[in-house]
Amino acid sequence: MSENKGLLTVKQFCISYSWPSESAMRAYIYRAKELKLDKCFIRIGRRVLIDADLFFETIKKGNINEKY
């Protein structure tokens, strides 16, 4: 999906996209700074919003710092 969906909650993101799963996305959010994904997530109190375009762009560029 290449259309801009704006900022999405984790549940909205997982409904719109088949990857990653909700639990995997929550793990990415938890480790965002370590994985260099922190710019993809906006925190408002306890709510986390995801910039889907930036998330996938970061993944495609290989900027994720995954240790596995």
MIDOSE-1310 file (N, C-alpha, C; in nm, 2 decimals, decimal comma, always signed):
residues 68
msen	+0,08/-0,12/+0,00/+0,00/+0,00/+0,00/+0,09/+0,12/+0,00; +0,08/+0,20/-0,11/+0,17/+0,31/-0,12/+0,10/+0,44/-0,08; -0,03/+0,44/-0,06/-0,10/+0,56/-0,03/-0,07/+0,61/+0,11; -0,06/+0,74/+0,13/-0,03/+0,80/+0,26/-0,16/+0,78/+0,35
kgll	-0,14/+0,71/+0,46/-0,25/+0,69/+0,55/-0,24/+0,78/+0,68; -0,13/+0,87/+0,68/-0,11/+0,95/+0,79/-0,06/+0,87/+0,91; -0,09/+0,92/+1,03/-0,05/+0,85/+1,15/-0,15/+0,75/+1,19; -0,11/+0,63/+1,23/-0,20/+0,52/+1,26/-0,16/+0,47/+1,40
tvkq	-0,27/+0,42/+1,47/-0,24/+0,35/+1,60/-0,19/+0,21/+1,56; -0,14/+0,14/+1,66/-0,09/+0,01/+1,63/-0,20/-0,08/+1,57; -0,32/-0,08/+1,62/-0,43/-0,16/+1,57/-0,46/-0,12/+1,43; -0,47/+0,01/+1,40/-0,50/+0,06/+1,27/-0,40/+0,01/+1,17
fcis	-0,27/+0,02/+1,21/-0,16/-0,02/+1,13/-0,17/-0,16/+1,09; -0,20/-0,25/+1,19/-0,20/-0,39/+1,17/-0,32/-0,43/+1,09; -0,43/-0,35/+1,09/-0,54/-0,38/+1,00/-0,51/-0,35/+0,86; -0,43/-0,24/+0,84/-0,40/-0,19/+0,71/-0,28/-0,27/+0,64
yswp	-0,19/-0,32/+0,72/-0,08/-0,39/+0,67/-0,06/-0,53/+0,73; -0,02/-0,63/+0,65/-0,01/-0,76/+0,70/+0,12/-0,79/+0,77; +0,22/-0,70/+0,76/+0,34/-0,72/+0,83/+0,38/-0,58/+0,88; +0,44/-0,58/+1,00/+0,46/-0,69/+1,10/+0,33/-0,71/+1,18
sesa	+0,33/-0,82/+1,25/+0,22/-0,85/+1,34/+0,21/-0,74/+1,45; +0,10/-0,74/+1,52/+0,08/-0,64/+1,63/+0,18/-0,66/+1,74; +0,21/-0,79/+1,77/+0,31/-0,81/+1,88/+0,45/-0,77/+1,83; +0,48/-0,80/+1,71/+0,61/-0,76/+1,66/+0,62/-0,60/+1,65
mray	+0,52/-0,54/+1,61/+0,52/-0,39/+1,61/+0,54/-0,33/+1,75; +0,47/-0,39/+1,84/+0,49/-0,34/+1,98/+0,63/-0,36/+2,03; +0,69/-0,47/+1,99/+0,83/-0,50/+2,02/+0,92/-0,39/+1,95; +0,89/-0,36/+1,83/+0,97/-0,25/+1,76/+0,95/-0,12/+1,83
iyra	+0,83/-0,09/+1,88/+0,81/+0,03/+1,95/+0,89/+0,04/+2,08; +0,89/-0,08/+2,15/+0,96/-0,08/+2,28/+1,11/-0,06/+2,25; +1,16/-0,12/+2,14/+1,30/-0,11/+2,11/+1,34/+0,00/+2,01; +1,25/+0,09/+1,99/+1,26/+0,19/+1,88/+1,39/+0,26/+1,87
kelk	+1,44/+0,31/+1,99/+1,57/+0,38/+1,99/+1,68/+0,29/+1,95; +1,68/+0,17/+2,01/+1,79/+0,08/+1,98/+1,79/+0,04/+1,83; +1,67/+0,02/+1,77/+1,66/-0,02/+1,63/+1,67/+0,10/+1,54; +1,68/+0,22/+1,59/+1,68/+0,34/+1,51/+1,55/+0,36/+1,43
ldkc	+1,44/+0,32/+1,50/+1,31/+0,34/+1,44/+1,23/+0,45/+1,51; +1,30/+0,52/+1,61/+1,23/+0,62/+1,69/+1,16/+0,73/+1,62; +1,21/+0,77/+1,50/+1,15/+0,88/+1,43/+1,02/+0,83/+1,36; +0,99/+0,70/+1,36/+0,87/+0,65/+1,30/+0,75/+0,65/+1,39
firi	+0,78/+0,67/+1,52/+0,67/+0,66/+1,62/+0,66/+0,80/+1,69; +0,53/+0,84/+1,71/+0,51/+0,96/+1,79/+0,43/+0,92/+1,91; +0,48/+0,96/+2,02/+0,42/+0,93/+2,15/+0,34/+1,05/+2,20; +0,21/+1,02/+2,24/+0,13/+1,12/+2,30/+0,07/+1,06/+2,42
grrv	+0,13/+1,09/+2,54/+0,10/+1,02/+2,66/+0,13/+0,87/+2,64; +0,04/+0,78/+2,66/+0,06/+0,64/+2,65/+0,03/+0,59/+2,51; -0,03/+0,67/+2,43/-0,07/+0,64/+2,29/+0,06/+0,65/+2,20; +0,07/+0,56/+2,11/+0,18/+0,56/+2,01/+0,12/+0,56/+1,87
lida	+0,16/+0,66/+1,79/+0,11/+0,67/+1,66/+0,23/+0,64/+1,57; +0,20/+0,57/+1,46/+0,30/+0,52/+1,36/+0,29/+0,60/+1,23; +0,40/+0,65/+1,19/+0,41/+0,71/+1,05/+0,44/+0,59/+0,96; +0,34/+0,53/+0,90/+0,36/+0,41/+0,82/+0,46/+0,43/+0,70
dlff	+0,45/+0,54/+0,63/+0,54/+0,57/+0,52/+0,68/+0,58/+0,57; +0,71/+0,65/+0,68/+0,84/+0,66/+0,73/+0,89/+0,52/+0,78; +0,81/+0,45/+0,84/+0,84/+0,31/+0,89/+0,89/+0,23/+0,78; +0,81/+0,21/+0,67/+0,85/+0,13/+0,56/+0,97/+0,18/+0,48
etik	+0,98/+0,31/+0,47/+1,10/+0,38/+0,41/+1,22/+0,34/+0,49; +1,22/+0,35/+0,62/+1,33/+0,32/+0,70/+1,37/+0,17/+0,69; +1,27/+0,08/+0,68/+1,30/-0,06/+0,67/+1,36/-0,09/+0,53; +1,31/-0,03/+0,43/+1,36/-0,05/+0,29/+1,51/+0,00/+0,28
kgni	+1,54/+0,11/+0,34/+1,67/+0,16/+0,34/+1,77/+0,08/+0,41; +1,72/-0,01/+0,49/+1,81/-0,10/+0,57/+1,87/-0,03/+0,69; +1,80/+0,08/+0,74/+1,85/+0,16/+0,85/+1,82/+0,10/+0,98; +1,74/-0,01/+0,98/+1,71/-0,07/+1,11/+1,83/-0,14/+1,16
neky	+1,85/-0,13/+1,29/+1,97/-0,19/+1,36/+1,93/-0,32/+1,43; +1,88/-0,41/+1,36/+1,84/-0,54/+1,41/+1,96/-0,63/+1,44; +1,96/-0,69/+1,56/+2,07/-0,77/+1,61/+2,06/-0,91/+1,58; +1,95/-0,96/+1,52/+1,92/-1,10/+1,50/+1,97/-1,15/+1,37
